[in-house]
Amino acid sequence: MGQGEPPRDIGAEAAAGDDLDRLRRRLANVIGHALRTPTATVRGQAEILAATEDPEERARAVAALRRTSRRLEEMVDEVLVVQGLDTRLPTASPRDLDLGAEIAEVAGELEVVEQLEVVGDAQARAHLPPDALRWALRAVLDNAGRYGRGPVRVEVRATPDAARLRVWTPDGDVGATDDDVRLAFEPFYRGERAVTVTATRLGLGLTAARRVVEALGGRIDIERDEEQRIVTCLELPR
């Protein structure tokens, strides 16, 4: 120890190291468990594809394999973005986008969004990177469709400076708690309702979406409205 340096607390450093090691093991366990199911699904779908010669069955197997592979890729990207790897942030050049059309297109790709209602300034436009916008929309719409009841409703309001989106389900949510609202953007947080509904999510979708939206200079929050429904609010620069 050099002259004038404060004494080191070896015990505290060791305890901090143990805590970090436990956190790393926990994260590895959570990620590994979440990735196991879709990985096994890919293998099973590939085996079905290899074993069948029926054109219709092969077409269904190919479609299913593409969906599962795309979800696996999204999960890995979520981990990388949340870990602060800017190389995985969306990088497409900004374009003039029709927000209503983008919302409808992303919702159409999500099996959990059975009905969609776009209200307000449905024809509003914004100058944004399309991959970044779709990333944020995918996380928010998936969350609403997966844990809400009834159609997914998106209200679009545009000002000269920003486009504001409010996303909710008119019939409310499936057992959402105050902790679900408070901790929604925490990495790996999955409330009891999420574990009950699906066990194959990482709990990183909204966390990664917030990082992407903030990289655009926008913001994303979750709140309760006057009827106690969970509403996700996005503000995107135009």
Secondary structure by P-SEA (a helix, b strand, c coil): ccccccccaaaaaaaaaaaaaaaaaaaaaaaaaaaaaaaaaaaaaaaaaaccccaaaaaaaaaaaaaaaaaaaaaaaaaaaaaccccccccccccccaaaaaaaaaaaacccccbbbbcccccccccccaaaaaaaaaaaaaaaaaccccbbbbbbbbcccbbbbbbbbccccccccaaaaacccccccccaaaaaacccccccaaaaaaaaaaaacccccccccccccbbbbbbbcc
